[in-house]
């Protein structure tokens, strides 16, 4: 039997990195609010393990968990005073930024969950986008340690998840990865790294998920029903190996970065 809750290991690995970096830095100082927000969100997202270990969660239950985690992050880590939607367009007001922030968390966690359909694809994307986010946040003085720790944990997990996989990250891992990438984007907005850059970095997963949902909605299909119509799944049906698809995702992530 294939272990399906490997995402718990990603959580532990990420938090091990955060703890070690905090020890090296001798405390977090002004960044302690982001650490508190991540801690509260992680505690909520750990409930996703119920889907992998006990019974499948209903879509409404998953959305409620992500919304609660997003609320915990925005409450403790703080809502950006504005969001840079486009290079020349800024959305002002914390209420509007909070609403967009919740939708951003829901979009990223859903995208990573939907894309977790072949070996290694979410792990590869998390490593690529996380590394790019860490580098950009480091240049702007932002919380680079968050995507850096996530990338390190995902890379360690990828050793066991690379095709052919010996373990799956499950819903708990996919949602945690998507949440941390989304949190890095919002935190960057507070440090001078526009939010639209985070949208571009995550463009591969967001495009595949958005395109597939719109295509199914146009055909009046049940959006809550399981399917295999994502672009990466169609490539596999056309004869591409999971390794080739993963390499393609890595290449596109590099181009966007």
N, C-alpha and C positions, 0 to 999 in steps of 0.2 A: 504493500500500500504506500502511496505517495504522501509524505507529510504536506499538509496544506496551510499551516499557520506560520510559515517561515518569517512572515513580517514581524512577528514578535522579536525575532533576533535582530531585525533591522532597527527596531525601536531601542532595544538594549544597546546595540552597537553605537547608534547615534548618541544616546545619552551618555555612554561611556566616553565618547569623544568630547562632548560638551563638558562633562565633569573634569576631564583631564586638562582641557584648555582653560577652564575656570581656575584650576589649581595653578597652572603655569602663570596665568595672568594675575594671580593673587586676588581673586574676586572679580565681580562683573561691573561694579560701579553703576554708571548710567545705563548700562545694558541689562541690568537685573530685571527690568520690567519685561523684556523680551524673553528672558529665561523663564520667568514666572508664567508668562502666557503660553510658552511652549510646554511647560510642565502640566498645566491645567488641560491644555488641548490633548496632550498625549494620554492623560488619564481617561479622558472621554473617548478618544479614538480606540483605546484598547478594548472597548466594548465590541468593536467589530470582530474580535476573535470569536465571539459567539457564533457568527456566521460560518466560520471555518471549523469550529470544534463541536458545536452542538446542533444547530439547525440553521438553514438559510434564512436570513433576515429579509423582510419585505422591503420594497423600495422606500416606502414612507418611513420605515424605521431607520434605514440608512441615512436618509436625508435629515431626519431629526437628530441623529448622532453628529453628523457633520455640522449642522446648524448650531448645535450646542457647543461644539468644539470651536467653531468660528466666533461665536459670541464670547467664549472664554478668552480667546486670543485678543479680540478687539477691546474687551473690557480691561484686561491686565496689561497687554502690550501697548494699547493706545491706538486710536484711529488716526490715520494721517489727516492733516488739516485740509489736504487737497489730493486729487488724483490726476496725474498727467495722462489723459486718455489718448491724446495724439501729440506729436511734437509741438504743435502750436495751440492745443486745446487743453485747458485745465478745468477740472470739475471741483468747484469750491464748496465748502460746507461739510462739517463732519457727519451730519445725518446722511447726506448723499454718498459720502465716501464709505460710511459704514454699510449702507445698503449694497453698493457695488462690491464692497469687500466680502460680504456674505455670499453674494452670487459668484464671486471669483473663487472662493474656497469650494463652493459646491461644484463649479465647473471643473476645477483642477482635479478634485478627488474623483469625480465621476469619470473624467477623461482617463485617468490612470487606471481606474477600476475596469472600464470598458476595454482598454487596450491590453489588459493583462490576459491575453488569450493564447500566446505562444511563449515558448521558453525564452527567457532572457530579455524580452523586449522592454519591459518596464525598468528592469535593472540597468540596461544600457542607456536608456533615456535619462534615468535619474542621475547616473554618473556624469553623462555629458552636460546636461542642463545644470546640475548641481555644481560642477566644476566651473562652468562659465559664470554662474551666478556668484560663486565665491570669489572669483577673480575680479569681477566688476564691483562687488560690494567692498572688497579690499581696497580698490582704487578710490572709492568714495567715502571710506571710513565707516561703512555700514557693518552690520553683524555678519561678517563673512563666515564666522564659525558655525552658523546654522547649516547652510548648504554644504560647507566643507565636511562637517561631521556626518551629514546625510550621505554625501558622496562616498566617504570612506566606508560607512556601514553597507551601502548598496554594493560597493565593489567587493567587499568580503562575501556578501550574500551571492553575488553573481558567480563566484567560483563554484557554487553548488547549483546555481540556476541556469548556467550556460548550457545550451542544447548539447546533448540530451540532459534535461534537468533531473536532479535528484531530490529536489524540494521545491515547493511553490510558495510564493509570498502570501497568497490568499488576499481576501478583502482587507484584512487588517494592515497588511504591508502596502498594498496599492493605495489605500486611503491615506496612510501616514506619509508616504512618499509625495503624493499629490498635495497634501496639506502643507508639508514643509516647503515645497517649492513655491506654493502660493504665498505662504507667510514670508518667504524671502523677498518676493516681489513687493509686498506691502511695506515691509520693513525698509526696503531700499528707497521707497518713495519719501520716507521720512529723513533720508540721508543724502538726498540729491540724485538718486538713481531713478529716473522716471519709470512709472508703472508699465507704460507701453513697451518698454524694453523687455520686461518679464513676460509679457504676452508674446512677443516675438520669439524669445528663447524657447517657449513652450509651444511654438506654432505647429510642430509636427503632430502632437497628440490632440491639440485643440482643433486642428483642421480635420483630421481623420474622424474624430468624434462628431464635430459639428456637421460636416458634410454627410456623414452616414445618417445622422438623426434627421436632417432636412430631407434627404433622399427618401427615407422610410416614411416620413410624415407626408411628403408629396404623394406617395403611393398609398396613403391611408392605412398603413400597417400599424399594428399594436406596438407602440414604442416601449412598453414594459415587457414584451415577450422576448425571450432569448433568441439570438440570431447569430449568423456568421457572415455578415455583410459588410464588415469594416474593410477598408482598403487593404490592410495588412493580411486579413483573412482571405481576401480574394486573391492576393498574390500567392499565398500558400496553395490555394486550390489550383492556381495556374502552374504550379510546379516549383515555386521558389521554396528553398529550404528555410527553416527558422533562422539559421545562421546568416543567410543572405539577406533576409528581411531585417534582422538586427543590424547588420552592417549598413544597410540602406538608411535606417533610422539614425545611426551614429553619424553617417555622412551628412545627412540633412541637418541634424542638430549642429554639427560643426559649421556648416554654411551659415545657418541662422545666427550662431554665436559670433 
